[in-house]
Structure formats: structure tokens, C-alpha cells
Amino acid sequence: MAVGLSALFLLSVFATTGPGITWDEPAYVAGGYQYVLWLRRPRIETIDQYWVVNHEHPPAAKLVYGVLASLEAGHTLLALLTARIGAALLFTILAGLTYAFTARYFGRPTGALAGLSLVLMPRVFGHGHLAGLDMPVSLACLAVVAAFARIESGRRWAVLAGALWGVALLTKLNAIFLPVLLIPWAMWVFHKKAAGPCLLFLATGAVVFFLGWPWLWPQPVERTLNYALDKAERLEPNGLHRPDRPTSVPVHYLGRTYHDRPAPWHYPLVLTLVTVPAGLLVFAGIGCRAAWKARTRVEVLVLGGGLLHLLVFVIPSVPKYDGVRLFLPAFPFIACLAGIGAAGVWRWRGRAGQGIVCAVFVLAAGMLVWTHPHELAYYNGLVGWAPGARALGFETTYWGGTINARVMAEVNELCPEGSTLAVWPPYMHMAKDELDALPWMGPGLHWDKEWRPGMPTPDFLLVFERQGYIGEGTRQLMGQGTTLREWTYLGVPHTRLIQMR
């Protein structure tokens, strides 16, 4: 297992150079770098100076990225890519924890199949080497559940689970919902004896959350309430809480673009069904049936862990966008169920079952290799892969990772020196202060950071096909220019270079 995890880490590090810098990464890495600078000389009076960057999100994962980015502080692009090594390490730990948690209760072979199932899910692997918050919070949530499952072994496990919950809260908001699963589960299993450990769990988590976020310290009540209110405002039924700040990111789903309200309630369920490899999806279904039939306390916890993070986004007023990214914490539990199902098939009719399991995992591995570096655009065979998904009206790319080194190398060749280049959708709009040029862009080109449709046209327009942001007006504007180059994945366009002047 150590050899396998080491190989996974090296593979993930190698994969970090494939996708382009995604939508949120510069803001997270820049924030983490500032936090690390403060930690070198921590003083209360300088908190507002260093911790204001990206303070709308908690700092735990950003601190990991900031430590690594500080090794390349003089070169922005290298700092971003170096930060991804931290993401690769956290992803490797997540795969190892998925194995360990499953193996403890269902045996090592089942644990190995669960860990492998997680790694071979292209969407999960894709996020596993990006400096985002979604994969780290998936790790933190699984760690909380794994520790909480052992609270009968002593109060130290309640304290450990609470501390991990605090770290999860310091990673992303998703973790706030964990007590909805864990407290009722503990009451069901341990009855009145669960009251003390549950209170200890909640108290420890709250303390760790506050102590781990220096931004809250100068005005603890006000800033904590502001953070909570900012997130609560995103649950407005119409998807808007202030005219100047839409909370519902435009998303294209089943042929319709949702601008002013969240996508339909079934978005997380459908996206899960069409983005997990079909064979692993079948194994997860078999695992669900077996777990539901057994209904021991661990099986209930695994089922609950998967359902919790999906059902939160089933709530109609909760924003839904960016594929499976927002409910990624459900996927380690889906992998556990897939491992249980695969182990059951392995034992079914001897060699026939073993052959089926081997075939499914070999095919999934081949698809993952074939898909790289477009893992975030992956759709399974149930919808006809990416071409079928596009025909059905699913969003085929969303985070800007298709603007990678290979694309930019051709852009540098096709655009004459001195040309102005704009990008749409508003790629890395949160990184205007951190980046003076697009990653991998030649020094002879100028990046028009502020360009929007309706403004004077640039010389060249680089468009990535995030359908939620590309309406009829943008299509008409694109039609006024000449497409010089189009990059595709399985025949589906993901990036276009258009000469406008």
C-alpha cells in the first residue's frame, strides 16, 4: 500500500502540469501566501493587513498551498504549480484514508478496491491535483467520520473527531452539515451515552475553528456572524441576495442556462450518475444494496456520508454549479460503497466475478489516462461520453483549466507581438492583482483583464466553452470574428482563438 500511494503521489505531481490554471486557484494561493507571511511574524495589529486576502473562505487548505508557494515567491506561475504539489499530497492521503477506513470494517481487499475506485473517478482525480478547496474538504470530512465512528473507544476519539471537524470547518463550509449525520447516528447507536461525546465533539470543533482563523480574532463576534450571514445569503430562493452580487453562478444544465436562480433540485443526483465511470457506478449500487440490507452501524454511516453531501444540494435554494465540485465530499463514501460492491462481485462465482472486477478497473484506468488533462470535462458512457453530454445539454467545461500550456503556446505563435488578448468567460477575474499576464502567455502580448462584451473589441479573443456564460449576444460577437484555432476533447470544442481585429 505504501508503494501504491507513493506511486499515486508521483503520478499526481506529474499530472499537475497538464491542466491550465483554474478559475479560483490564484486567489487561494495568493491568500495562503499572505497568511504564511503573517505567520513568520505574527502580530495582532497586522492581521487585517495579511488575512484580508480571500477572507471569505477559511484558511486551512490555503495555508498548505501558501507554504509551498512561498518556495517560489518570485515567480507567480511556478508558485501556482508548486502549490499543486500540496494538493497532490492531500489527494494521496485521501486515497489512503479511503482504503484504511474501508479496510478497518470490511477487510483489506475491500479497502484496496475502495481506494482504487476513488482514484479512478476522473472528476475526483482532476480535482486531486488542483489547488482548490473541494478535495481538501473531502479529505477532512472523511477523516471526521472515520474518527467519530470510534467514539465508543474513549473520549479521546470524540476530542480527535471534534478537532478534525474544526479543521474541516477551516477548510470549507461543507463541513458544517456533518453533525446533522453524526449526532443522530451516535444517539441511535449509543443512546444516552452519546450525549457527553457529542457535546465534546461540538465544543472542540468550535474552539479549533476559532483558534485556527486569525482573521476572526480582532472582531470575533462580528466577523463570525458576517461569515455566517454571507453564506446564508446564498440560500435566497431567487439565487440573489444583493443586486450587485449574484450568488448563483450561471450554469448550463440539460439544455437550459440558469442565471437568476439555482439549477433544479436533481442537479447533484444527475451529475453524480453521469460523471462516475459506469462500471464503478454499478459497483456502488451493489454496495448500497448490501449496506442497506445489513444496516449495521458502519454501513449506515457510510450510506449517510454519501447521501448527506448530495442531499444538501438537492435543497432547491442551494446554488448548484461547476459540475460535481461543490458536493465532492460525497465521492469518498461512494468509493467505499463501490469497494464493497466490487468485493461482493469478486466473490461471486469465482473466476467470472474476478474477471468482471478486473475488466471494470482496467477499463476505468484506461479511460482516466485517455481523458487527461480534461478530467473535469469527463462524462461516462451512459450519456455517450463528452459528445453525448454536449448533445443532452450538459456543461462540457467550466473552470478554465483548458487554457493550458499547449493552448497558450499556439496562441503565442498565432497572435502577433503587440496584440491585445482578452479571455471570456471572465477567466481568473479574482486574480487581477496577482497576475500581470495570463499563465504561459508570451511577453509580446497584452492581456486585457477588464474586457467584457460591449467594450471595445480586443485584437484576439480566447473563449473557453463554459456554456453558462456564453449567451446569444456572446455567440453573435464571436461570429463577427474569424476562428483561427479550435481545441477539442473527443471532438467537443473546449477553447477557441478568434481574431476580432
N, C-alpha and C positions, 0 to 999 in steps of 0.2 A: 504493500500500500504506500509506503514511503517513496519507493521508486516511482510508482504511478503518479503520485501527487507532485513529485519533483518534475517529472516529465510534463505534467499538465501546466505547472507554473512556467516552465521554459517555453512551452507552446503558446501560452497566453501572452508572455512577454513578446515573443516573436510576432504574434497577431496584432499587437498594439499599433504597429506602423501601417496596417492595412487601411482602416477607415480614416476619413478626414476628421478634423476637429469638430466635434458636435456642438449643438446649439448652446448648451449650458456649461460645458467644461471650462472655458476661460474664466467665467465668473467664479466657479467653485475653486479653481486652482489659485486664482488671484486672491480670493478671500483667505484660503488656507495659508498662503504665503505671508499675508499680513498678520495673521494670528501667530505664526511662528516667530515673526519679528518681535511681536509683543512678548512672547514667552521668554525670549532671550533677556529682556529687561522688563519684567512685569511690574507695572505700577498702576494703581487705581486711576490716577489722573490722566493716563494715556489710553484708557480703554476705548473711549469714544473715537479716538484717532485711528486705532488699528482694527477695532472689531466692527466698525460700521459697514465694511465691505460685505455685501451679500448677507447682511444680518437677518434677512427674512427667512433664512434656513439655518437650522442648528449646525454646530461646527465639527462634529466628531470625524466624519469621513473627510471633510475638507482639511482637517489638521494632518491626516495621513498624507494627503496629496501635497500639502504645503511643505512638509518636511522634505519630501523628495524633490519638489520643485525648487526648494532653496539651494539644492546642489547645482542647479543650472540657472541661477537668478539672472545672469547676464544675457540669456537668450530665451526669449518668450516661447518659441516653438519647442525647443528642446525641454524647457521646463514643463510644458504641457505633456509631452510624450514621456518624460521621466515620471511625471505624476501617475501615468497609466500603469507603471510597474507596481505601484501600490494597489491599484485596482486589481491587477492580475494576482497579487498575493492574497488579497481578501477573497477573490473568487476561488482560489485554490483551497483556502481554509473552509469556505462554504461547501465545496465538494467533499472535503474530508469530514466535515461535521455531519453532512447528509449521510455519508457512509457510517460514521460512528453512532449516530442516533438510531438509524435503522438497524444496524448490526446488533446493538445492545438488546433490542427487544425481539428481533426477528431472525437473527443469525447473520454471520459474516457474508455468506454468499448473497443473501438478500440485500445487505448493506452495500456490497460492491455493485450490484445491479442498480440500486437506487442512485448511488453516486455517479455511475456511468450514465444513467438516464438524464440526470441534471446536466452533465457536461455536454451531452449530445443534443440538447434542445438549442437550436440555432439562436433564437432570440435571447436566451439566457447567456449563452456563450458570448454573443455580441456585446451585451452589457457588461460581461465579465472582464473586459479589457478596455473599458472607457471610464474616465474619471468622473463618474456621476454619483448620485446618492442612492439609486434604487437597488443596485446589487449589494452595497454595504448594509442597507436596512434589511434586506432579505437575510443576510448572514446574522444580523443582530436579533431579528425576530425568531429565527430558528434556534439560536443559542438560548434565548429566553425560555422558549417552550421546552427545550431539552433539559435545562436546569430545573425548571418548575416541575417537570414530570417526576423529580426525585425529592420533592419536599418532605416525603414521609421518612427520609433518611436522617432528618435533623434540621434544625432551624438555620444552620449554615447554608443549606441549599435554598431556603427562602431568601436569605440575605444575598446570596450569589445571583439568584434569579432576579431580585429587585435591582441589584447593581447593573446587571446586563440590560434590564428594562430601561434603566436610566440612560445607559449608553445608546440603546435603540432610540429613545426619545431624542437624544442628542444627535441622532443621525437623520431622521426624517419623521414626519408626522404620523406615518402609517402605524407606528408602534403604539399610539395612544389607544388603539382598539384592542390590544392584547388582553387586558383584564376582562373584557366582555366574554372572552373564551375561557380564560384561566380560572377566574374566581368561581363561576358556576360549575366548572369541571371539578375543582377542588372540593366544593361543597357536596357534589354528587358522590365523589369517591370517599372523602374522609369525614363528611358530615360536620358536626360541631368542632371537631379537632382542627378543621381547616381555618377557623377564624383567626387564630394567632398568626400562623404563617402568611396568610393573605394580607393581614394588616402590616406585617413586617415587610412583605414584598412591596406593597404600595408605598410605604414610608421611605424605604431605601431607594426606590426608583425616583421619587420626588426629590430627595436630597442630592442624589448623584446628578440629576438633571440640572438642578440649580447651581451646584458647585462646579459643574463642567462647562458652564457657559458664562464666561466673564462679562459678555455684553449685558447680561441681566443685572449685574451687581450694583451699578450706580443707582438705578431706579428699579428695584426688584419687582415691586407690585405692578407699577405702571407698564414696564416693558413686557412682563409676562402676560398681562392682560392684553396688551396690544398684539402680541404674537398670537394669542388665542383668538382674539377678535378678527385678526387678519385672515386666519384660516377659516373661521366660522363664516365670514362674509362670502366665501367661495361657495357656500351651500345655498345661496339665494335661488329660489325656483327658476327665475329667468336667466340665471347664469351671470348676472351683472350686479355689482354692489355699488359702483360709482361710475358715472358717465365717462370719466377719463381713464378708467382702468377695468377693462373686461376681464373677468375671471375665467371665462370659458374659452379656452384656446380653440380656434376653428378646427374642425375635424371633418374629414370626408368618410362617410360610412354608409355602405350599401347604396351607393349612387346619389347620396344627398349630403350637402355640406351644412353643418350645424354651426352657425355664427353666434346667435344670441341666446342659445340655451344648450345644455349638455346633450350629448348623444343619447339615444334611447337606453332604457334600463338594461337591455340584454347585451349591450356592447361588450362587457368583460367576459361574459359566458361564451359569446360567439367568437371573440378574438382568441380566447384560450383554445377553443375547439379547432380553429383553423391555423394556429401557429405552432402547436406541438406536433412533432412528427407522428404520422398516423399510427405506426406500429406502437410507439410509446404511449399514445393516447389509448389504444386498445388495452395495453398492459395496465395503465392507470385505471381504466374502467373495471378490469378484472380485480385489481387491488381494492377498489372501492367496494365492490360486491363482497369480497372476502372480509374486509374490515367491518362492513355493516353487519354481515352475518355473525361475526364473532362478537363485536361490540364490547370488547374488553376496554379497560380504561385507556390504554395506549392507542388502540385503534380509533377510539372516539377522539382522542387528542389530535391524531394525525388528520382525520377527516375534518375536524373542526378548524385546524390550522389552515387547510386548503380553502375551505368554504369561507372562513372569516374574511380573508383579504379580497375574495371575489364579491361577496355579498355586500360589503361596504360600498363598492362601486356600482352595485345594482340599484342603490337608492337613487331615484330619479334626479334629485337636485345636485348630486355629487358630480363635479366635472369629470369627463371621460375623454381622453385624447392620447396621442403618442403610442398607439398600439397597446402592448401589454406592460409598458414601462411602469405605470402607476400601481399596478397590482402584482408586480414581480415577486413580492414576498410569498405569494401563494405557490410559486413553482417548486421550491424545495419540498413542500409537502406533496405536491403532485408527483414529484420524482420518487418520494418514499412509497407512494401508492403504486407507481409503475414498477418499482423494485419488488414489491410484494406480489404484484400480478405476474411479473416475469419469472419470479421464483416458482410460483404456482404452475405456470406453463412448463417450466424446465422439468418439473417433477411429473408432468402429465405424459403418460405413455412413453416414457424412456427417451430413446433417441429422437423420436419425432418431435417431442416438446423441446428438446435441446437444440435440434436443428432450427426450429422456428425462432427461438430466442436468439441464437447466433445470427440468423439471417436478418432479423429486425435490427440488431445493434450494428451489424456490418453495413447495412444499407443506410442507417442513420448517420454513421460515421462518414460514409462516402458523401452523403448529401451535405454534411457540415463542411467538408473540405471543398466541395463544389461551390457552395454558397459564399464562402469567404471572398472578399471582405464585406459582403452585403447581408450579413446575418439579420440585421434589423428590417430587411425587406423580405424575409423568408415567409412563405405560406406553404402549407402542406399539400399533399396530393388530393385531399378531399375536395379542394376548391380548384384544382388544376394548377398548383404552384403559383408563381407570381403572375403569369399571363391570365390565368383563370380568376385570380383575385382582383386584378385590374378590371376585367370584364364584369365582375359582380359588383364593382363599385367600392372596393376596399382601398384604403390609402396605401400606396406602394412604397413611399419613403416619407420620412418626417423630420429627422433630426439633423440633417445637413452633413452626415458622415460620408455621403457620396462624393463630396468635393474633397477628394484625397490627393495624394502626391502625384499619382498618374494623371489625373484630370488636370491639375494645375500645371504640370509640365507641358501638356499640349496647349493649354491656354497661353502660357508664356511664349510658345512658338507662334501661335496664330494671331496674337494681338501685338501690333507694332509698338515699339518703345514710345513712351509718352502718352499712350492711350489711357482713357478713363474706363474703369471697370466697376460695374455695380452688380450686386447679387440680390436675387429675390427668390423666395421669401426673405424677410429681413434677417439674414443669417448672422448669428453671433451679435445680435443687436445689443446684448448686455455686456459685450466685451470691447466697446468702442474705446474705452480709456486704457484697456490693457494691450490692445493690438493696434499697431500703426499700419499694418498690411495684412492681407489675407495669408494664412499659412501657405508656404511654398510659392508665393507669388513673386515674380521677378522684380528687381529693383526699378526697372524702367516703367512699370505700370503704376497707376494711381487708383486706389480703392476709394470709391465714393461711398463712405459709410452711411451718409444721411439720405441716400436716394430712396424715393418712394414713387409709385405710379402717380403721374400727374406733374411731377417735377421735370425739369429739362432732361432730355434723354442723354444717357452716357454714350460713349463710343461703342461699348460692348456690354451686353447683359448676360450674366451667368445665372441660369434658372435651374433649381432642383425641384423635382416634381412632387412637392407637398400639396396635394390637390386641395386641401382645406384653405390654403392661402392663394390659390390660383383661380380666380373667378373669370367671368366672361370679359370684363374690362382688361384684365391682365392678358388673356388669350388674344384679344384684339391688338394690344400693344406688341405682343410677341410676333403677331402676324405682320406687323409693319417692318420688321427687320428680316435679315437673312440668316438662317441657321447654318453656322459654319461647321459645327461638330455636335454629334449627339452620342452620349454614352448610355449603354443599356445593361440590364441584368435579365438574362433569359428572354431577351427580345423586348423587354419593357423599358421604355426610356426613364432614366433617373436624373440626368443632368443635360442641359443644352447650353451651348455658347451661341449667342445671337449677336450679329453685327447690326447695331442700330444706326450708326452714322459712319 
